[in-house]
Amino acid sequence: MSGPLDPQQRAQQGAALQAQLLATPATAPATPLQAATRDFVFGEIWSRPGLDRRARYLIAICSAACEPASAEIIEQYLRGALQSQALTLAELREAALHFAAYAGWSRGMSLDAALTRVAGQLGLTPAGYAPIQTQPCSAEARHAAGSASFIEAMRFNAPPPGVPFFEIGIVGFLFGEIWSRPGLDQRARRWITLVAAADSASTAPIRTHSWAAMASGNASVAEMNEFVFQYAIHGGWPKASVMQTTVLQMAERVAKGLSYD
């Protein structure tokens, strides 16, 4: 159980963190929602130990981009991540690509465009990036490489070839070309993926990705619990409740050496 609550101390901490994390001067709240944002979102959630700042930025950016959020809050997160050096422009470009593959191309393009605006406002030099694919390869070689990447990330076998979505979409492209890209580490990619899985409210991706995050060692049970709390800010309590229940179930299975199903 958490310790006692001091409202004044929470408000002060929230105001300081809000200004720091969003790289925006603090202003006195004019509405109860603005006050709760300062006090609860920043004063209680962002201030918690147990999850690094880099991870919290990725979760916040992607969960906000999943929802019909205003461009302003997404740009504030991006500006804060860049100015605090929690993430580089090149890493955020990779994050937008990974996010598009899981959350949908339209959302990914919107996030990429927001990043372009913020980078321009900050006068940043455009970030270079590795080509998506450089060498010709056979369908068999592509599937083999994607399957190996899938197993390394998910810790169970890839779906067999046979239908375009599994063979090309998931194995060939998503794992063969996206998860294996340089520029963003697997742990960072995991948080982006978990946000999209949580947002989908779909049983299979929530179970498999929650299990794989812990089975791979990318995230501890405590970090996954912090993920859920951070995700809830923009994802909302109902979706976060589904995610939290699944995390607890999958943590128990991982501890017992069992698969996700």
Kinemage of the C-alpha trace (Angstrom):
@kinemage 1
@onewidth
@group {chain A} dominant
@subgroup {mainchain}
@vectorlist {calphas} color= white
{ca met a 1} P 0.000 0.000 0.000
{ca ser a 2} L 1.231 3.499 -0.821
{ca gly a 3} L 2.063 6.088 1.822
{ca pro a 4} L -0.022 9.038 3.038
{ca leu a 5} L -1.140 11.699 0.566
{ca asp a 6} L -0.086 15.324 1.009
{ca pro a 7} L -2.158 17.322 -1.533
{ca gln a 8} L 0.083 20.388 -1.427
{ca gln a 9} L 3.247 18.380 -1.913
{ca arg a 10} L 1.616 16.423 -4.751
{ca ala a 11} L 0.560 19.628 -6.499
{ca gln a 12} L 4.044 21.119 -6.208
{ca gln a 13} L 5.689 17.970 -7.498
{ca gly a 14} L 3.166 17.677 -10.311
{ca ala a 15} L 3.674 21.265 -11.446
{ca ala a 16} L 7.456 20.856 -11.502
{ca leu a 17} L 7.323 17.570 -13.389
{ca gln a 18} L 4.708 18.793 -15.852
{ca ala a 19} L 6.885 21.743 -16.813
{ca gln a 20} L 10.008 19.590 -17.023
{ca leu a 21} L 8.532 16.655 -18.920
{ca leu a 22} L 6.570 18.701 -21.443
{ca ala a 23} L 9.266 21.356 -21.847
{ca thr a 24} L 6.511 23.927 -21.346
{ca pro a 25} L 6.311 26.645 -18.674
{ca ala a 26} L 3.927 25.713 -15.867
{ca thr a 27} L 0.676 27.658 -15.570
{ca ala a 28} L -1.921 27.587 -12.803
{ca pro a 29} L -4.790 25.206 -13.658
{ca ala a 30} L -8.016 26.907 -14.683
{ca thr a 31} L -10.273 23.826 -14.638
{ca pro a 32} L -10.640 20.740 -12.427
{ca leu a 33} L -9.301 18.561 -15.243
{ca gln a 34} L -6.178 20.708 -15.518
{ca ala a 35} L -5.722 20.479 -11.750
{ca ala a 36} L -6.095 16.683 -11.835
{ca thr a 37} L -3.620 16.504 -14.703
{ca arg a 38} L -1.057 18.375 -12.631
{ca asp a 39} L -1.779 16.584 -9.359
{ca phe a 40} L -2.546 13.011 -10.422
{ca val a 41} L -1.077 12.454 -13.882
{ca phe a 42} L 2.214 14.207 -13.215
{ca gly a 43} L 2.267 14.360 -9.415
{ca glu a 44} L 1.427 10.684 -8.861
{ca ile a 45} L 1.963 8.655 -12.047
{ca trp a 46} L 4.937 10.242 -13.816
{ca ser a 47} L 6.705 10.679 -10.475
{ca arg a 48} L 6.588 6.996 -9.598
{ca pro a 49} L 9.765 4.894 -9.409
{ca gly a 50} L 9.910 1.515 -11.093
{ca leu a 51} L 9.968 2.546 -14.751
{ca asp a 52} L 12.575 4.662 -16.492
{ca arg a 53} L 11.747 8.017 -18.045
{ca arg a 54} L 12.561 6.804 -21.580
{ca ala a 55} L 9.961 4.032 -21.297
{ca arg a 56} L 7.346 6.383 -19.863
{ca tyr a 57} L 7.816 8.797 -22.758
{ca leu a 58} L 7.361 6.023 -25.337
{ca ile a 59} L 4.230 4.785 -23.578
{ca ala a 60} L 2.814 8.302 -23.244
{ca ile a 61} L 3.578 9.310 -26.833
{ca cys a 62} L 2.130 6.164 -28.369
{ca ser a 63} L -0.912 5.895 -26.106
{ca ala a 64} L -1.769 9.541 -26.818
{ca ala a 65} L -1.300 8.908 -30.548
{ca cys a 66} L -3.730 5.956 -30.325
{ca glu a 67} L -6.526 8.171 -29.086
{ca pro a 68} L -8.266 11.175 -30.637
{ca ala a 69} L -5.875 13.367 -28.669
{ca ser a 70} L -5.021 16.876 -29.725
{ca ala a 71} L -1.773 17.319 -31.590
{ca glu a 72} L -0.681 19.656 -28.798
{ca ile a 73} L -0.180 17.016 -26.110
{ca ile a 74} L 1.622 14.662 -28.507
{ca glu a 75} L 3.939 17.474 -29.582
{ca gln a 76} L 4.569 18.420 -25.949
{ca tyr a 77} L 5.614 14.840 -25.163
{ca leu a 78} L 7.850 14.749 -28.221
{ca arg a 79} L 9.419 18.095 -27.337
{ca gly a 80} L 10.015 16.977 -23.771
{ca ala a 81} L 11.557 13.670 -24.849
{ca leu a 82} L 13.909 15.427 -27.259
{ca gln a 83} L 14.921 18.308 -25.022
{ca ser a 84} L 15.523 16.035 -22.045
{ca gln a 85} L 17.508 13.686 -24.305
{ca ala a 86} L 15.418 10.734 -23.131
{ca leu a 87} L 15.050 9.887 -26.819
{ca thr a 88} L 16.785 11.090 -29.952
{ca leu a 89} L 15.121 12.233 -33.155
{ca ala a 90} L 16.385 9.104 -34.931
{ca glu a 91} L 14.930 6.867 -32.199
{ca leu a 92} L 11.582 8.636 -32.377
{ca arg a 93} L 11.505 8.182 -36.162
{ca glu a 94} L 11.991 4.459 -35.626
{ca ala a 95} L 9.314 4.537 -32.930
{ca ala a 96} L 6.851 6.096 -35.381
{ca leu a 97} L 7.563 3.343 -37.912
{ca his a 98} L 7.144 0.565 -35.340
{ca phe a 99} L 3.995 2.250 -34.031
{ca ala a 100} L 2.517 2.426 -37.539
{ca ala a 101} L 3.010 -1.304 -38.038
{ca tyr a 102} L 1.083 -2.130 -34.856
{ca ala a 103} L -1.396 0.706 -34.395
{ca gly a 104} L -2.122 1.418 -38.058
{ca trp a 105} L -0.484 3.455 -40.782
{ca ser a 106} L -2.753 6.485 -40.379
{ca arg a 107} L -1.847 6.857 -36.712
{ca gly a 108} L 1.815 6.307 -37.480
{ca met a 109} L 1.785 8.976 -40.175
{ca ser a 110} L 0.144 11.450 -37.800
{ca leu a 111} L 2.812 10.777 -35.183
{ca asp a 112} L 5.588 11.083 -37.755
{ca ala a 113} L 4.137 14.407 -38.943
{ca ala a 114} L 3.954 15.715 -35.358
{ca leu a 115} L 7.598 14.758 -34.905
{ca thr a 116} L 8.511 16.641 -38.068
{ca arg a 117} L 6.808 19.773 -36.749
{ca val a 118} L 8.541 19.570 -33.364
{ca ala a 119} L 11.950 18.859 -34.905
{ca gly a 120} L 11.499 21.908 -37.130
{ca gln a 121} L 10.521 24.118 -34.200
{ca leu a 122} L 13.613 22.966 -32.301
{ca gly a 123} L 15.868 23.470 -35.319
{ca leu a 124} L 17.065 19.871 -35.306
{ca thr a 125} L 19.044 18.389 -38.155
{ca pro a 126} L 17.016 15.707 -39.974
{ca ala a 127} L 17.863 12.230 -38.724
{ca gly a 128} L 19.274 9.664 -41.098
{ca tyr a 129} L 17.816 6.182 -41.148
{ca ala a 130} L 18.718 2.693 -42.284
{ca pro a 131} L 17.014 1.538 -45.509
{ca ile a 132} L 13.967 -0.632 -45.022
{ca gln a 133} L 15.502 -3.347 -47.200
{ca thr a 134} L 18.632 -3.319 -49.336
{ca gln a 135} L 19.185 -6.813 -50.715
{ca pro a 136} L 16.972 -8.996 -52.905
{ca cys a 137} L 15.938 -12.229 -51.211
{ca ser a 138} L 13.797 -15.236 -51.987
{ca ala a 139} L 10.457 -15.800 -50.300
{ca glu a 140} L 12.012 -18.705 -48.422
{ca ala a 141} L 14.940 -16.647 -47.153
{ca arg a 142} L 12.647 -13.801 -46.131
{ca his a 143} L 10.396 -16.163 -44.210
{ca ala a 144} L 13.351 -17.828 -42.516
{ca ala a 145} L 14.799 -14.497 -41.377
{ca gly a 146} L 11.413 -13.281 -40.178
{ca ser a 147} L 10.749 -16.519 -38.324
{ca ala a 148} L 14.073 -16.270 -36.513
{ca ser a 149} L 13.308 -12.674 -35.506
{ca phe a 150} L 9.807 -13.690 -34.395
{ca ile a 151} L 11.124 -16.470 -32.150
{ca glu a 152} L 13.790 -14.187 -30.681
{ca ala a 153} L 11.193 -11.545 -29.772
{ca met a 154} L 8.141 -13.654 -28.957
{ca arg a 155} L 9.750 -16.841 -27.559
{ca phe a 156} L 7.446 -19.182 -29.494
{ca asn a 157} L 7.226 -20.293 -33.120
{ca ala a 158} L 6.084 -17.995 -35.897
{ca pro a 159} L 2.838 -18.731 -37.741
{ca pro a 160} L 3.333 -20.973 -40.792
{ca pro a 161} L 3.216 -19.538 -44.320
{ca gly a 162} L 0.002 -19.911 -46.249
{ca val a 163} L -1.948 -16.667 -45.995
{ca pro a 164} L -0.538 -13.251 -46.991
{ca phe a 165} L -1.086 -11.564 -43.640
{ca phe a 166} L 0.835 -14.195 -41.658
{ca glu a 167} L 3.492 -14.944 -44.257
{ca ile a 168} L 4.261 -11.454 -45.558
{ca gly a 169} L 2.664 -9.071 -43.079
{ca ile a 170} L 3.691 -10.578 -39.745
{ca val a 171} L 6.687 -12.805 -40.465
{ca gly a 172} L 8.204 -11.234 -43.563
{ca phe a 173} L 7.713 -7.530 -42.853
{ca leu a 174} L 6.854 -6.940 -39.196
{ca phe a 175} L 9.475 -9.263 -37.718
{ca gly a 176} L 11.775 -9.704 -40.702
{ca glu a 177} L 12.165 -5.986 -41.383
{ca ile a 178} L 10.784 -3.895 -38.505
{ca trp a 179} L 11.693 -5.666 -35.245
{ca ser a 180} L 15.180 -6.378 -36.580
{ca arg a 181} L 15.938 -2.787 -37.579
{ca pro a 182} L 18.793 -0.898 -35.942
{ca gly a 183} L 18.080 2.418 -34.258
{ca leu a 184} L 15.747 1.250 -31.519
{ca asp a 185} L 16.380 -1.489 -28.975
{ca gln a 186} L 14.034 -4.415 -28.359
{ca arg a 187} L 12.895 -3.141 -24.954
{ca ala a 188} L 11.806 0.165 -26.493
{ca arg a 189} L 9.993 -1.649 -29.292
{ca arg a 190} L 8.267 -3.757 -26.653
{ca trp a 191} L 6.617 -0.746 -24.982
{ca ile a 192} L 5.323 0.541 -28.315
{ca thr a 193} L 3.923 -2.879 -29.149
{ca leu a 194} L 2.281 -3.248 -25.737
{ca val a 195} L 0.519 0.102 -26.144
{ca ala a 196} L -0.943 -0.968 -29.484
{ca ala a 197} L -1.927 -4.358 -28.065
{ca ala a 198} L -3.653 -2.736 -25.090
{ca asp a 199} L -5.420 -0.280 -27.369
{ca ser a 200} L -6.734 -3.113 -29.549
{ca ala a 201} L -8.599 -4.651 -26.580
{ca ser a 202} L -8.014 -7.932 -28.410
{ca thr a 203} L -7.289 -11.017 -26.313
{ca ala a 204} L -4.609 -12.707 -28.432
{ca pro a 205} L -2.163 -9.800 -28.865
{ca ile a 206} L -2.588 -8.670 -25.266
{ca arg a 207} L -1.823 -12.154 -23.938
{ca thr a 208} L 1.052 -12.989 -26.284
{ca his a 209} L 2.840 -9.656 -26.026
{ca ser a 210} L 2.407 -9.380 -22.258
{ca trp a 211} L 3.785 -12.891 -21.841
{ca ala a 212} L 6.652 -12.303 -24.291
{ca ala a 213} L 7.654 -9.031 -22.611
{ca met a 214} L 8.240 -10.857 -19.332
{ca ala a 215} L 9.445 -14.178 -20.755
{ca ser a 216} L 12.101 -12.394 -22.826
{ca gly a 217} L 13.366 -10.405 -19.849
{ca asn a 218} L 12.521 -7.112 -21.560
{ca ala a 219} L 10.293 -6.161 -18.627
{ca ser a 220} L 9.838 -7.335 -15.060
{ca val a 221} L 6.442 -7.898 -13.484
{ca ala a 222} L 6.829 -4.648 -11.535
{ca glu a 223} L 7.665 -2.751 -14.730
{ca met a 224} L 4.642 -4.248 -16.482
{ca asn a 225} L 2.424 -3.059 -13.644
{ca glu a 226} L 3.904 0.422 -14.037
{ca phe a 227} L 3.312 0.184 -17.788
{ca val a 228} L -0.391 -0.394 -17.210
{ca phe a 229} L -0.674 2.608 -14.882
{ca gln a 230} L 1.178 4.858 -17.325
{ca tyr a 231} L -0.879 3.569 -20.274
{ca ala a 232} L -4.141 4.280 -18.422
{ca ile a 233} L -3.561 8.041 -18.647
{ca his a 234} L -4.507 8.125 -22.335
{ca gly a 235} L -5.802 4.597 -22.879
{ca gly a 236} L -8.414 4.936 -20.146
{ca trp a 237} L -9.318 2.792 -17.161
{ca pro a 238} L -11.423 0.111 -18.977
{ca lys a 239} L -8.649 -0.859 -21.421
{ca ala a 240} L -6.038 -0.603 -18.673
{ca ser a 241} L -8.134 -2.915 -16.487
{ca val a 242} L -8.133 -5.564 -19.212
{ca met a 243} L -4.379 -5.150 -19.618
{ca gln a 244} L -3.714 -5.321 -15.871
{ca thr a 245} L -5.697 -8.524 -15.451
{ca thr a 246} L -3.805 -10.127 -18.316
{ca val a 247} L -0.413 -8.991 -17.005
{ca leu a 248} L -1.115 -10.649 -13.653
{ca gln a 249} L -2.215 -13.850 -15.381
{ca met a 250} L 0.790 -13.945 -17.713
{ca ala a 251} L 3.210 -13.133 -14.879
{ca glu a 252} L 1.990 -16.207 -13.045
{ca arg a 253} L 2.449 -18.361 -16.143
{ca val a 254} L 5.958 -17.042 -16.781
{ca ala a 255} L 6.917 -17.711 -13.160
{ca lys a 256} L 5.755 -21.311 -13.560
{ca gly a 257} L 7.588 -21.766 -16.870
{ca leu a 258} L 4.325 -22.046 -18.819
{ca ser a 259} L 3.493 -20.669 -22.268
{ca tyr a 260} L 0.961 -17.891 -22.743
{ca asp a 261} L -1.832 -20.389 -23.465
